[in-house]
């Protein structure tokens, strides 16, 4: 199959497959071993979490669907790669509308991107703790659109989906309309991560849970403790960014 821009598949030949081979021990854990001809063979290292044993068959079903929907491959690849920008736009929209409203609402708007950043950092710690290899290592013959990342780039949970979920739940504290758009965008992002072969289904489900919990906790905490600070900032040099001129005029009446 011809490769689309920026996209690789395992059907393109063995030369495009991960350089690090994998084997499964009798106890079900994956271990790392060197590719043939490696001058510095790696010492077998236990990988803490074999995701293929959880829902590998579901992953294969989704990637088989991708194999038979070539017309959708490029669109899904583009969204999974650049779709996080959708959430940046939603956060900006929330900030823009909050300029017309009270300080508590503006604080909620400013908490949206912070929630995404905090969720990413927490998720990165979880990734390191579980150290789940990407599906392309455990299931190398499955259809793959996104290039297989290094072995140290773990799968569980999905960073993209975690950030998307965190931003979305934070948006609900600001605007239910923006929140609903965020939910739709998050679900598509989650599906796209499995569709392109980057994650197992459980990776994105866990990411939604992690992102949702961290996002709502961060947003609620900031809305509670940071509102006085935002009130001061609205009266200072940052006033043009935090308050719409019409809001200032109404405040003087």
N, C-alpha and C positions, 0 to 999 in steps of 0.2 A: 504494500500500500504506500503511495507517495506520502511523504511527511509534509504536514502543513507548517506554516511559519512558526518556528520556535517549538515545534512539537516532535517528539520522538516516540517510536513504538518498539516494543520488543520483537515485533515481527520483522523489523528492518535488519535483523541479523545478530549474531552473537557478539559482534564488535560493539554494539550499542548497549549491551547488558552491563550490570554493575560489575566492577572489577573484583569485588570481594565476594567470594563464594560463601555459601551457607550450608550447614548440615544440621540435622536434627538429632539430638541425643536420644537415648532410649527413654529418658524421663520427660521428653517433650520440649526441652529448652533448646533454643537455637544457640549455636556456637559459631564464632567467626573463624575462618581459615583463609589462608592466602590463596590468591589465584595462581594457577600453574605458571611456573617460571619466575615467581617473585623471588628476588634476591634476598629479601628479608622477611621470611615467613613470620606471620603474626602468631603470637601465642593464643591458643583458643581461649576465648573470653565468654563467659556466660552472659547472655542477654536476658535481662530480667523478665521480659514479657513477650511471649509469642502471640501476636495478635491474630495470626491465621487460625489458631485453634479456637478462637472466640466466634468469629463470624466470617471466616475466609470464604465460605461458599456464597454468602451474600455479596461479598466484595466481587467475587468472580461473576456473579449474576449481573451486577451493575456494569462491570467492565466489558462483559459480553454484549450488553445492551449498547455500550459505547462503540464496540467493534462494528455493530450493525447499523449504527446511525452516523455514518461518516459526515453527513450534511450538517450535523450538530457539533461535531468535534471542535472546529475552530471557534465557534461562538462560546462554547463552554470553557475552552482553554483561555480565551480572552477574559471571560468573566472571572474565572478562578484566579487569574493573574492580576487583573486590574480592578476587580469588583470592589475591593476594599475602599476604593475612591468614592463609591456610592455612599458609604457610611460617613466619610469626611464631608460630603455635600449635605447629608442630613444633619450633621452636627452644626455646620455653618448656617443652615436654614433655621435650626433651633435658636442659635445665637442671634440671628437677624430679627426673628420675631420677638425674642425676649427683650430686645431694646425698647419695645413699646409697653412692656409690662413691669411688674414690681420687682424689687430686688431679690426676693426669694426665687422668683422664676428665672431671673438672670443667673443666679447661683446654680440652679439646676442645669441651665444651658452650659455653663462653664464646666460643670462636672462631667458632661458627656464624654469629651475626649480624655479626661483624666481617668474615667472608668475604663476606657479601652486600653490605656497604657498600663494601669494597675493589673488588669486582667491578663494582659500579655506577659507581664513579669511573673505573676503567680503561675500561669500556665507553663512557663518555661521551667520553673522549678519542678512542676509535676512531670514534665517530659523527662527531665534528668533523673527523677526518682524511678520512673517505670522503664525508661530506656527501651521502648518498643521499636524494633527496626521497621522501616517502611515496608509496605506490602510487596514492593518490587523485589525485595531480597528473599522473602519467604515464598512468594508465588511468581517466580521470574518468567513463566510462560504466559501469564495473563496479559491481556491487552493493556498497553500503557500509552498515555498521551503526554503527560508531563514527564520531563526527564527525571530519572531516578537520582535522588540526592545522595550525598555522602552518608555512610553508615551512621555517623555521629549525629545526623539530623533526624531526630526521633519523630515518631508519628503520633503518639498518644499523649494528650489530646491535640486536636488540630488548632494551630495558632490562628489561622484565618477565621475559623468559625468562632473561636473563643472571643476574639476582638469584636466580631460582628454582633454576637449575642450580648456582650457587655454594653456596647454602644446602644443597642436596641432597647434593652430594659431601662437604661438611663434616659432615653428619649421619652419613654412612657411617662416619666415624672414631669416632663415638659409639655408634651403634646401627644395625645392619643393617635392623632392622624399620622404624625411622623413615626410613632411607634409601630403602627400597623404596616407602614411602608418598610420599616426596618425588619419586621418579622418576615415578610415576603422575601426581602433581599437576603436575610440570614438563611432561610430554608434553601434558597437557590444556591447560595455559597456552600452550604453544607453538602448538598447533593453533588455540586460540581467537584468538590474535593475528592469524593469517591469516584465519580465519573471519569476523571482524568487519571485515576490510579494512584493518587497521592496518599489516600487514607482508607482505612477500614471504616465500615459504618459505625462501629462503637467509638471510634476516634472522634467523629463529629457529634455524636450524641453526648458523649462526655464533655465535649467542648461547649455545647449549648448549656449544659448544667453548670460547668465551671464559670463560663462567661456570665451567665445569668445571675448566679449567686454573688460573684465578685462585683459585677456591675451594679446591682441594686444596692449592695452594702456600701460601696464607695459613693454612689450618688446620694444616698440617704444621709450618710455621715457628713459629706461636704455641704449638703443643703442645710444641715443643722448647725455645723460649727463655722462654716465659711461665710454665711450670710452677712454678719456684721462687717467682715473685711470687704466684701463686695460693696456694701453700702458706703464705706469710706472711699473706695476706689471710684464709685460713681460720682462722688463729690470732688474728685481730684482731676489730675491731668488726663486720666483715662475716660473721663465722662463721655466724650464723643463716641467711644467704642462701646460703651455699656448702657448708654441712654439715648433714645431717639429725641431729636429736637422737640417734637410734638409732646413728648412725655415731660420734658423740662418745662415747657410753656404751661402745661396743665398743672404742674406742681406749684407754679408761682401764683396761680389764681386763688 
